[in-house]
Amino acid sequence: MKFLSNVIATVVGLFVFLMLMFFGIIFIATLFGGESESESLKNNSVLELNLEDVKYDYAGKYKDPWMSFFSEEENIGLSDIINAIDIASMDDNIKGISILNNVSNLGMTQSKDLRNALANFKKSGKFVMAYANTYTQKEYYLNSVASSIYLNPVGELDFKGLSSEIMFYKDLQDKTGVKMEVLRHGKYKSAVEPFLENKMSDANREQTASLLQSIWNSVANDIAKSRNISVDKLNQIANRLLARTPEMAKKEGLIDYIAYEDKYHNDLKKALKIKPNKEYNKISISDYTHKMISTALMNESEDKIAIIYAQGEIMSGEGDVNTIGEGSMRRSLQEARKDKNIKAIVLRIDSPGGNALTSDLIWREVELTKKVKPIVVSMGNYAASGGYYMACNANTIFAQNNTITGSIGVFGILPNFSQLTKKIGINIEQVKTHENASDYSPFVPMDENFKAVTLEGIEHVYKTFISHVAQGRKMNFAAVDSIAQGRVWSGSEALKIGLIDKIGGLNAAIVEAAKLSKTQNYSTQNFPVYEKNLNDVFSNFPLGSSKANIIKEEIGNENYQLLQQIKKFQSRKGIQALLPFEMAIY
């Protein structure tokens, strides 16, 4: 038996050694061989814009260098790409940008920021050309900024306006006996509505319709300007689906050419003044961005503007590139506050909200930091509920017209299985020394005392939230309460009611931060640097992603998304300040 255990131990040890050696070789090869594998920048080149692997504004930095190597995320973010496009507009080697069959995971506001960068690139006199076999509506919005738009002869263009769908679970709860106990403040706080009703409330329908219309207005105005088509005409095209085929899209002026990809490449050569039988020089946006980042690091100014990225749902703990934790956020604000070379801070928020306590802890750190140096907020796709909580006391708040913000409200949600246990013949009884001695149990009906105390806590958080907003925005309590109640607003609406100060993207916020700090020659420094180690990655790599793929294959993508929603609700602890609905915009 001892011999067998020794053999097993030897085999395991050998396996671990080989694995470490294998990954070590890859790591060293990446460090020292990566540059030779990347594309070189040549004269008369085209910058190829491929966004398939770009999702976040900030790709993240880690204290542990192994984390960057094993991270599933790309190590460049959208903000890096936008900066690279700005540099490319002044780079004599880059003659134009090609958007080829672009598939994007970006949100609407991120698409607008990138679109603005491409529009500025065109002002340099250089071309932007786009080709696709098919255009989704969001992809067309981004591509519509191009000087020339091509579509495959058998392709499609989706242009029909915006819609949203929300799933409701009340009937499912009634059938299964699994009930979600909901406690909330705010008539628009409809994050919990799917568990209370089997259809959309009037208040929720009102805010959703208003939000979608405001976002559509922003999209239509941008397209109208680029394509020289009136907004009324675009609405007519969307209503009657007048661009559903390549011929119809060309007739309505949404595209310029119906052609196969080889024709597109030949036209690129003409734009570059290259003979048809010659290959043209090109460099991918990822390689070009890496080169620009390396160059920027060698030319940093002494004065700095810190950009602190807050991305994803707000949760307790350290956080990472897709969740906001008090650990990384508070540490980043403290470091930026204490660094004498950092003259101002831009807090870039892209969050639907989340844990109310964590939101308040970050709000407090912003409040302390603002007393030392200016803080400007830049809102991305979302800065709602807890996301707005973090933003409300900044010196200046920026958002784009189609940013989703507001949602000033709180709720609590607790699963309850008492009806289910009764159905299957399980009885639960409690014994306690005092009336409120027992914690909440999901196996017995909610106690009225517990409900009253919890509602009291929700009311306290709501009043605190309103007070913070009133103080930060220089409004009275009643004025904030009238536009709160969990109501969601677009950026353009938020500007009118005083929740934000200016319309603009991240770059506009950086310029404002420099202005407030009275610095002209500066560089930027990105935060947070996440304190995660290799163990955190190995829990998801490589089997974590394969597990998700296996589940998707077995139950289908729609059912997998439903499962993910249930897991999200189960993972939320404490009172929540969260966007009032899970909404997918199509």
C-alpha positions as CSV (number, residue, x, y, z in Angstrom):
1,M,0.0,0.0,0.0
2,K,2.8,2.4,0.9
3,F,4.5,1.5,-2.4
4,L,1.4,2.4,-4.3
5,S,1.0,5.7,-2.5
6,N,4.7,6.5,-3.3
7,V,4.1,5.7,-7.0
8,I,1.0,8.0,-7.1
9,A,2.9,10.8,-5.3
10,T,5.7,10.5,-7.8
11,V,3.4,10.6,-10.8
12,V,1.5,13.6,-9.4
13,G,4.7,15.4,-8.6
14,L,6.1,14.7,-12.1
15,F,2.8,15.9,-13.7
16,V,2.9,19.2,-11.7
17,F,6.6,19.7,-12.6
18,L,5.9,19.2,-16.3
19,M,2.9,21.5,-16.2
20,L,4.9,24.3,-14.5
21,M,7.7,23.8,-17.0
22,F,5.3,23.9,-19.9
23,F,3.6,27.1,-18.8
24,G,7.0,28.6,-17.8
25,I,8.3,28.1,-21.3
26,I,5.2,29.7,-22.8
27,F,5.5,32.6,-20.4
28,I,9.2,33.2,-21.2
29,A,8.4,32.9,-25.0
30,T,5.6,35.4,-24.6
31,L,7.9,37.9,-22.8
32,F,10.8,37.6,-25.2
33,G,9.3,36.4,-28.4
34,G,6.0,38.3,-28.6
35,E,7.4,41.3,-30.5
36,S,8.8,39.3,-33.3
37,E,5.4,37.7,-33.9
38,S,3.5,41.0,-34.0
39,E,2.9,42.8,-37.2
40,S,5.4,45.5,-38.1
41,L,4.4,49.0,-39.0
42,K,5.3,50.0,-42.5
43,N,4.7,53.1,-44.6
44,N,1.4,53.5,-46.5
45,S,-0.4,51.2,-44.1
46,V,-4.0,50.5,-43.3
47,L,-5.1,50.1,-39.7
48,E,-7.5,47.1,-39.4
49,L,-10.1,47.6,-36.7
50,N,-11.1,44.2,-35.2
51,L,-13.0,44.5,-31.9
52,E,-14.1,40.9,-31.5
53,D,-12.0,40.4,-28.3
54,V,-12.6,43.9,-26.8
55,K,-15.3,44.2,-24.2
56,Y,-14.1,46.5,-21.5
57,D,-12.8,50.1,-21.3
58,Y,-10.0,48.8,-19.2
59,A,-8.4,45.4,-19.6
60,G,-6.9,45.4,-16.1
61,K,-3.4,45.3,-14.5
62,Y,-2.4,42.8,-11.9
63,K,0.2,42.9,-9.1
64,D,1.1,39.3,-9.9
65,P,2.7,39.2,-13.4
66,W,1.4,35.7,-13.9
67,M,-2.1,36.9,-13.7
68,S,-1.8,39.0,-16.9
69,F,-0.4,35.9,-18.7
70,F,-3.2,33.6,-17.6
71,S,-6.1,36.1,-17.7
72,E,-8.8,35.2,-20.2
73,E,-9.2,38.9,-21.0
74,E,-7.4,40.8,-23.7
75,N,-4.7,43.0,-22.2
76,I,-5.9,46.1,-24.1
77,G,-9.1,47.9,-23.4
78,L,-11.3,50.2,-25.5
79,S,-9.7,53.3,-24.0
80,D,-6.3,52.1,-25.3
81,I,-7.8,51.6,-28.7
82,I,-9.4,55.0,-28.8
83,N,-6.0,56.6,-27.8
84,A,-4.3,54.6,-30.5
85,I,-6.8,55.9,-33.2
86,D,-6.1,59.4,-32.0
87,I,-2.4,58.8,-32.5
88,A,-3.0,57.1,-35.9
89,S,-4.7,60.3,-37.1
90,M,-1.2,62.0,-36.8
91,D,0.9,59.0,-37.9
92,D,2.2,59.5,-41.4
93,N,2.5,55.7,-41.8
94,I,-1.2,55.2,-41.3
95,K,-3.3,56.3,-44.4
96,G,-6.7,55.0,-43.3
97,I,-8.8,52.6,-41.2
98,S,-10.5,49.4,-42.5
99,I,-13.4,48.0,-40.6
100,L,-13.8,44.5,-42.0
101,N,-16.6,42.2,-40.9
102,N,-16.4,43.7,-37.5
103,V,-18.2,41.8,-34.7
104,S,-18.4,43.9,-31.5
105,N,-19.3,43.1,-27.9
106,L,-19.3,46.8,-27.0
107,G,-22.2,48.6,-25.4
108,M,-24.0,51.5,-27.1
109,T,-22.1,54.2,-25.2
110,Q,-18.8,52.5,-25.9
111,S,-19.8,52.3,-29.6
112,K,-20.5,56.0,-29.5
113,D,-17.1,56.8,-27.9
114,L,-15.3,54.7,-30.6
115,R,-17.5,56.2,-33.3
116,N,-16.5,59.7,-32.1
117,A,-12.8,58.7,-32.3
118,L,-13.3,57.5,-35.9
119,A,-15.1,60.7,-36.8
120,N,-12.1,62.7,-35.5
121,F,-9.7,60.4,-37.4
122,K,-11.6,61.3,-40.6
123,K,-11.0,65.0,-39.9
124,S,-7.3,64.4,-40.5
125,G,-8.1,63.8,-44.2
126,K,-7.6,60.1,-43.9
127,F,-10.2,57.5,-45.0
128,V,-12.3,55.1,-43.0
129,M,-13.8,52.2,-45.0
130,A,-16.1,49.5,-43.8
131,Y,-17.2,46.1,-45.2
132,A,-19.4,43.4,-43.9
133,N,-21.3,40.3,-45.0
134,T,-24.1,41.4,-42.6
135,Y,-24.6,44.4,-40.3
136,T,-26.4,44.1,-37.1
137,Q,-28.1,47.4,-36.0
138,K,-25.4,48.1,-33.3
139,E,-22.6,47.3,-35.8
140,Y,-24.2,49.4,-38.5
141,Y,-24.3,52.3,-36.0
142,L,-20.6,52.1,-35.5
143,N,-19.8,51.5,-39.2
144,S,-22.0,54.3,-40.4
145,V,-19.3,56.8,-39.6
146,A,-17.2,55.3,-42.4
147,S,-16.5,57.3,-45.6
148,S,-17.5,54.3,-47.7
149,I,-19.7,51.4,-46.5
150,Y,-19.8,48.1,-48.4
151,L,-22.2,45.2,-48.1
152,N,-22.1,41.7,-49.5
153,P,-24.6,41.2,-52.4
154,V,-26.3,38.4,-50.4
155,G,-25.9,40.1,-47.1
156,E,-28.4,41.8,-44.7
157,L,-28.6,45.1,-42.8
158,D,-30.7,45.2,-39.6
159,F,-32.3,48.6,-39.2
160,K,-35.6,48.5,-37.3
161,G,-35.3,50.6,-34.1
162,L,-34.7,49.5,-30.6
163,S,-36.5,46.9,-28.4
164,S,-36.1,45.4,-25.0
165,E,-37.4,42.2,-23.5
166,I,-37.7,41.3,-19.8
167,M,-38.5,37.9,-18.3
168,F,-41.1,37.5,-15.6
169,Y,-41.0,34.6,-13.1
170,K,-44.1,35.0,-10.9
171,D,-46.1,32.1,-12.5
172,L,-42.9,29.9,-12.3
173,Q,-42.7,30.7,-8.5
174,D,-46.4,29.9,-8.1
175,K,-46.0,26.6,-9.9
176,T,-42.7,25.5,-8.1
177,G,-43.3,26.9,-4.6
178,V,-40.0,28.8,-4.8
179,K,-40.7,32.4,-4.0
180,M,-38.5,35.5,-4.0
181,E,-39.4,37.7,-1.0
182,V,-39.0,41.3,-2.2
183,L,-38.5,44.5,-0.2
184,R,-37.9,47.8,-2.0
185,H,-38.2,51.6,-2.1
186,G,-39.1,53.4,-5.3
187,K,-42.1,52.9,-7.6
188,Y,-39.7,52.5,-10.5
189,K,-37.5,49.9,-8.8
190,S,-38.4,47.1,-11.1
191,A,-35.3,45.0,-10.8
192,V,-37.5,42.9,-8.5
193,E,-40.7,43.3,-10.6
194,P,-40.2,40.0,-12.5
195,F,-40.6,38.2,-9.2
196,L,-43.8,40.1,-8.2
197,E,-45.7,40.3,-11.4
198,N,-46.2,38.3,-14.6
199,K,-46.2,41.4,-16.8
200,M,-44.6,44.8,-17.0
201,S,-46.0,47.6,-14.7
202,D,-47.1,50.9,-16.2
203,A,-44.2,52.7,-14.4
204,N,-41.7,50.2,-15.8
205,R,-43.1,50.4,-19.3
206,E,-43.0,54.2,-19.0
207,Q,-39.3,54.4,-18.1
208,T,-38.3,51.7,-20.5
209,A,-40.1,53.3,-23.5
210,S,-38.6,56.7,-22.5
211,L,-35.1,55.3,-22.2
212,L,-35.3,53.4,-25.5
213,Q,-36.6,56.5,-27.3
214,S,-33.8,58.7,-25.9
215,I,-31.1,56.1,-26.9
216,W,-32.6,55.8,-30.4
217,N,-32.7,59.6,-30.8
218,S,-29.0,59.7,-30.1
219,V,-28.3,56.8,-32.5
220,A,-30.5,58.3,-35.3
221,N,-28.9,61.7,-34.9
222,D,-25.4,60.4,-35.3
223,I,-26.3,58.3,-38.3
224,A,-28.2,61.2,-39.9
225,K,-25.2,63.4,-39.6
226,S,-22.8,60.8,-41.1
227,R,-25.1,59.6,-43.9
228,N,-26.7,63.0,-44.6
229,I,-30.2,61.5,-44.1
230,S,-32.9,63.2,-42.0
231,V,-33.9,61.6,-38.7
232,D,-37.5,61.5,-40.0
233,K,-36.4,59.5,-43.0
234,L,-34.4,57.1,-40.8
235,N,-37.5,56.5,-38.7
236,Q,-39.5,55.8,-41.8
237,I,-36.8,53.3,-43.0
238,A,-36.8,51.6,-39.6
239,N,-40.7,51.5,-39.4
240,R,-41.1,50.0,-42.8
241,L,-37.9,47.8,-42.8
242,L,-36.8,49.6,-46.0
243,A,-33.1,48.6,-45.7
244,R,-33.5,44.8,-45.2
245,T,-31.7,43.9,-48.5
246,P,-28.5,45.3,-49.9
247,E,-30.4,46.9,-52.8
248,M,-32.9,48.5,-50.5
249,A,-30.1,49.7,-48.1
250,K,-28.2,51.3,-51.0
251,K,-31.4,52.9,-52.4
252,E,-32.1,54.5,-49.0
253,G,-28.5,55.7,-48.7
254,L,-27.5,53.6,-45.7
255,I,-24.6,52.0,-47.7
256,D,-22.5,53.0,-50.7
257,Y,-21.5,49.8,-52.4
258,I,-22.9,46.3,-52.9
259,A,-19.8,44.2,-53.5
260,Y,-17.9,41.1,-52.5
261,E,-14.8,41.4,-50.3
262,D,-12.3,41.2,-53.1
263,K,-13.8,44.4,-54.6
264,Y,-13.5,46.0,-51.2
265,H,-9.8,45.1,-51.0
266,N,-9.2,46.4,-54.6
267,D,-10.8,49.7,-53.6
268,L,-8.6,49.9,-50.6
269,K,-5.6,49.6,-52.9
270,K,-6.9,52.4,-55.0
271,A,-7.2,54.6,-51.9
272,L,-3.6,53.7,-51.1
273,K,-2.6,54.2,-54.8
274,I,-1.3,50.7,-55.0
275,K,-1.4,48.6,-58.2
276,P,-4.1,45.8,-58.2
277,N,-1.6,43.0,-58.3
278,K,0.3,44.3,-55.2
279,E,-0.5,43.5,-51.6
280,Y,-1.2,46.5,-49.3
281,N,0.4,47.0,-45.9
282,K,-1.8,46.6,-42.9
283,I,-1.5,46.4,-39.1
284,S,-4.1,45.1,-36.7
285,I,-5.5,47.6,-34.1
286,S,-4.3,45.3,-31.3
287,D,-0.7,45.3,-32.5
288,Y,-0.8,49.0,-33.2
289,T,-2.2,49.8,-29.8
290,H,0.5,47.7,-28.1
291,K,3.2,49.7,-30.0
292,M,1.6,53.0,-29.0
293,I,1.3,51.9,-25.3
294,S,5.0,51.0,-25.3
295,T,5.9,54.4,-26.8
296,A,3.7,56.3,-24.4
297,L,5.4,54.6,-21.4
298,M,8.7,55.9,-22.5
299,N,7.4,59.5,-22.8
300,E,5.5,60.0,-19.6
301,S,5.1,63.5,-18.2
302,E,5.8,64.1,-14.5
303,D,2.3,65.4,-14.0
304,K,-0.4,62.7,-14.2
305,I,-4.1,62.3,-14.4
306,A,-5.2,59.1,-12.8
307,I,-8.0,57.1,-14.5
308,I,-9.7,54.7,-12.1
309,Y,-11.9,52.2,-13.9
310,A,-15.0,50.9,-12.1
311,Q,-16.5,48.2,-14.4
312,G,-19.3,45.7,-13.7
313,E,-21.6,44.9,-10.9
314,I,-20.7,46.2,-7.4
315,M,-19.8,43.4,-5.0
316,S,-17.8,43.0,-1.8
317,G,-14.1,41.9,-1.9
318,E,-11.2,42.8,-4.2
319,G,-13.0,43.0,-7.5
320,D,-11.6,42.5,-11.0
321,V,-12.1,43.8,-14.6
322,N,-15.8,42.8,-14.6
323,T,-16.7,43.4,-11.0
324,I,-16.3,46.4,-8.7
325,G,-14.9,45.6,-5.2
326,E,-14.2,48.0,-2.4
327,G,-10.7,46.5,-2.1
328,S,-9.3,47.6,-5.4
329,M,-11.4,50.7,-5.7
330,R,-10.6,52.2,-2.2
331,R,-6.9,51.3,-2.6
332,S,-6.7,53.0,-6.0
333,L,-8.4,56.2,-4.7
334,Q,-6.0,56.2,-1.7
335,E,-2.9,55.7,-3.8
336,A,-4.0,58.4,-6.3
337,R,-4.8,60.8,-3.5
338,K,-1.4,60.4,-1.8
339,D,0.7,60.5,-5.1
340,K,1.9,64.1,-5.4
341,N,2.5,63.6,-9.2
342,I,-1.2,62.8,-9.7
343,K,-2.9,66.1,-10.1
344,A,-6.5,65.0,-10.6
345,I,-8.6,61.8,-11.0
346,V,-11.1,60.6,-13.6
347,L,-13.4,57.9,-12.3
348,R,-14.7,56.0,-15.3
349,I,-17.9,54.1,-14.2
350,D,-19.5,51.4,-16.3
351,S,-21.8,49.7,-13.8
352,P,-25.5,48.8,-13.3
353,G,-24.9,49.1,-9.5
354,G,-25.0,46.4,-6.9
355,N,-24.2,46.1,-3.2
356,A,-25.3,49.2,-1.4
357,L,-22.7,49.0,1.4
358,T,-19.8,48.7,-1.0
359,S,-21.2,51.6,-3.0
360,D,-21.2,53.7,0.2
361,L,-17.7,52.7,1.1
362,I,-16.4,53.8,-2.3
363,W,-18.5,57.0,-2.1
364,R,-16.8,57.8,1.2
365,E,-13.4,57.3,-0.4
366,V,-14.3,59.6,-3.3
367,E,-15.5,62.2,-0.7
368,L,-12.2,62.1,1.1
369,T,-10.2,62.2,-2.1
370,K,-12.2,65.2,-3.5
371,K,-10.9,67.3,-0.5
372,V,-7.4,66.8,-1.7
373,K,-7.6,66.9,-5.5
374,P,-10.3,67.2,-8.2
375,I,-12.4,64.1,-9.2
376,V,-14.3,64.0,-12.5
377,V,-16.6,61.2,-13.3
378,S,-17.0,59.7,-16.8
379,M,-20.0,57.5,-17.3
380,G,-19.9,54.6,-19.8
381,N,-22.8,52.4,-20.9
382,Y,-24.2,52.4,-17.4
383,A,-23.7,54.4,-14.2
384,A,-26.9,53.4,-12.5
385,S,-28.1,53.0,-8.9
386,G,-24.9,52.0,-7.0
387,G,-22.9,53.2,-10.0
388,Y,-24.5,56.6,-9.7
389,Y,-24.1,56.5,-5.9
390,M,-20.3,56.4,-6.4
391,A,-20.5,59.2,-8.9
392,C,-22.8,61.8,-7.3
393,N,-20.2,63.7,-5.2
394,A,-17.6,64.3,-8.0
395,N,-16.6,67.8,-9.0
396,T,-18.0,67.3,-12.5
397,I,-20.0,64.4,-14.1
398,F,-19.8,63.5,-17.8
399,A,-22.1,61.1,-19.7
400,Q,-22.9,60.4,-23.3
401,N,-26.5,61.0,-24.6
402,N,-27.1,57.2,-24.6
403,T,-25.6,56.5,-21.1
404,I,-28.1,54.8,-18.7
405,T,-27.9,56.5,-15.4
406,G,-30.0,57.5,-12.3
407,S,-31.9,54.6,-10.8
408,I,-31.6,56.1,-7.4
409,G,-33.3,53.4,-5.3
410,V,-32.7,50.3,-3.2
411,F,-34.1,46.9,-2.8
412,G,-33.7,43.6,-0.9
413,I,-34.5,40.1,-2.3
414,L,-34.6,36.8,-0.4
415,P,-35.4,33.4,-1.7
416,N,-38.1,31.5,0.1
417,F,-38.8,27.8,-0.2
418,S,-41.6,27.4,2.4
419,Q,-44.3,26.7,-0.2
420,L,-42.1,24.1,-1.9
421,T,-41.2,22.3,1.3
422,K,-44.9,22.2,2.2
423,K,-45.7,20.7,-1.2
424,I,-43.2,17.9,-0.8
425,G,-44.1,17.1,2.8
426,I,-41.3,18.8,4.7
427,N,-42.1,20.7,7.9
428,I,-39.7,23.1,9.6
429,E,-40.1,24.4,13.1
430,Q,-38.0,26.9,15.1
431,V,-37.1,27.2,18.8
432,K,-35.6,30.5,20.1
433,T,-35.0,32.3,23.3
434,H,-36.0,35.8,22.1
435,E,-38.6,37.0,19.6
436,N,-36.0,38.1,17.0
437,A,-33.3,35.6,17.8
438,S,-33.5,33.6,14.6
439,D,-32.0,34.8,11.3
440,Y,-34.0,34.8,8.1
441,S,-34.8,31.2,7.1
442,P,-35.8,30.4,3.5
443,F,-37.8,27.4,4.8
444,V,-40.4,29.3,6.8
445,P,-42.7,32.2,5.7
446,M,-41.1,35.6,6.2
447,D,-41.6,36.9,9.8
448,E,-43.4,40.3,9.9
449,N,-40.9,41.6,12.5
450,F,-38.0,40.6,10.2
451,K,-39.8,42.3,7.3
452,A,-40.4,45.5,9.2
453,V,-36.7,45.7,10.4
454,T,-35.4,45.0,6.9
455,L,-37.7,47.6,5.3
456,E,-36.4,50.0,7.9
457,G,-32.8,49.3,6.7
458,I,-33.9,49.8,3.1
459,E,-35.5,53.1,4.0
460,H,-32.3,54.2,5.8
461,V,-30.1,53.3,2.8
462,Y,-32.5,55.2,0.4
463,K,-32.5,58.3,2.6
464,T,-28.7,58.2,2.8
465,F,-28.5,57.8,-1.0
466,I,-30.8,60.7,-1.6
467,S,-28.9,62.9,0.9
468,H,-25.6,62.1,-0.8
469,V,-27.0,63.0,-4.2
470,A,-28.5,66.2,-2.8
471,Q,-25.2,67.2,-1.2
472,G,-23.1,66.3,-4.3
473,R,-25.5,67.8,-6.9
474,K,-26.4,70.9,-4.7
475,M,-30.1,70.0,-4.7
476,N,-32.6,69.8,-1.9
477,F,-33.8,66.4,-0.7
478,A,-37.3,66.8,-2.2
479,A,-36.0,67.7,-5.6
480,V,-33.8,64.6,-5.7
481,D,-36.6,62.3,-4.4
482,S,-38.9,63.5,-7.2
483,I,-36.4,62.3,-9.8
484,A,-35.3,59.2,-7.9
485,Q,-37.7,56.4,-6.9
486,G,-35.5,54.0,-8.9
487,R,-36.3,55.9,-12.2
488,V,-33.8,55.3,-15.0
489,W,-32.7,58.2,-17.2
490,S,-30.6,58.5,-20.4
491,G,-27.6,60.8,-20.3
492,S,-29.5,63.5,-22.3
493,E,-32.4,63.3,-19.9
494,A,-30.0,63.3,-16.9
495,L,-28.4,66.5,-18.1
496,K,-31.8,68.3,-18.1
497,I,-32.7,67.2,-14.5
498,G,-29.3,68.0,-13.0
499,L,-27.9,64.5,-12.4
500,I,-24.9,65.1,-14.7
501,D,-23.1,68.3,-15.8
502,K,-21.9,67.7,-19.3
503,I,-22.3,65.5,-22.4
504,G,-19.0,63.9,-23.4
505,G,-16.8,60.8,-23.3
506,L,-13.7,59.8,-21.4
507,N,-11.4,62.1,-23.2
508,A,-13.6,65.1,-22.4
509,A,-13.5,64.1,-18.8
510,I,-9.7,63.9,-18.8
511,V,-9.5,67.4,-20.3
512,E,-11.8,68.7,-17.6
513,A,-9.7,67.1,-14.9
514,A,-6.6,68.7,-16.3
515,K,-8.4,72.0,-16.4
516,L,-9.5,71.8,-12.8
517,S,-6.0,70.8,-11.6
518,K,-4.5,73.6,-13.7
519,T,-2.0,71.3,-15.5
520,Q,-1.3,71.3,-19.3
521,N,1.5,68.9,-19.8
522,Y,0.4,65.6,-18.4
523,S,0.2,61.8,-19.0
524,T,-2.4,59.3,-17.7
525,Q,-2.0,56.5,-15.3
526,N,-4.5,53.6,-15.2
527,F,-6.0,52.0,-12.0
528,P,-6.8,49.6,-10.4
529,V,-3.9,47.2,-10.1
530,Y,-5.7,44.1,-8.9
531,E,-4.2,42.1,-6.0
532,K,-5.1,38.6,-7.3
533,N,-2.9,35.6,-7.5
534,L,-2.6,32.6,-9.8
535,N,-5.0,30.5,-7.6
536,D,-7.8,32.8,-8.6
537,V,-7.1,32.2,-12.3
538,F,-6.7,28.4,-12.1
539,S,-10.2,28.1,-10.6
540,N,-11.4,29.2,-14.1
541,F,-8.6,28.1,-16.4
542,P,-8.9,26.1,-18.5
543,L,-11.8,24.0,-17.3
544,G,-14.0,27.0,-16.2
545,S,-14.7,28.1,-19.7
546,S,-15.1,24.6,-21.0
547,K,-17.6,23.8,-18.3
548,A,-19.7,26.8,-19.4
549,N,-19.6,25.6,-23.0
550,I,-20.7,22.1,-22.0
551,I,-23.7,23.5,-20.1
552,K,-24.6,25.8,-23.1
553,E,-24.5,22.8,-25.4
554,E,-26.7,20.7,-23.2
555,I,-29.4,23.2,-22.2
556,G,-29.1,25.8,-24.9
557,N,-27.9,29.4,-24.8
558,E,-31.3,30.9,-23.7
559,N,-31.7,28.5,-20.8
560,Y,-28.0,29.2,-19.9
561,Q,-28.7,32.9,-19.7
562,L,-31.7,32.2,-17.4
563,L,-29.4,30.1,-15.2
564,Q,-26.9,32.9,-15.0
565,Q,-29.6,35.3,-13.9
566,I,-30.6,33.0,-11.1
567,K,-27.0,32.6,-10.0
568,K,-26.6,36.4,-10.0
569,F,-29.6,36.9,-7.7
570,Q,-28.3,34.1,-5.4
571,S,-24.8,35.8,-5.1
572,R,-26.2,39.2,-4.1
573,K,-25.8,39.8,-0.4
574,G,-27.3,42.6,1.6
575,I,-29.4,45.6,0.4
576,Q,-28.9,46.3,-3.3
577,A,-28.7,49.6,-5.2
578,L,-29.0,48.1,-8.7
579,L,-30.2,49.0,-12.1
580,P,-34.0,48.4,-12.0
581,F,-34.1,45.7,-14.6
582,E,-32.1,43.2,-16.6
583,M,-32.5,44.7,-20.1
584,A,-31.1,43.6,-23.4
585,I,-31.4,46.2,-26.1
586,Y,-31.8,44.9,-29.7
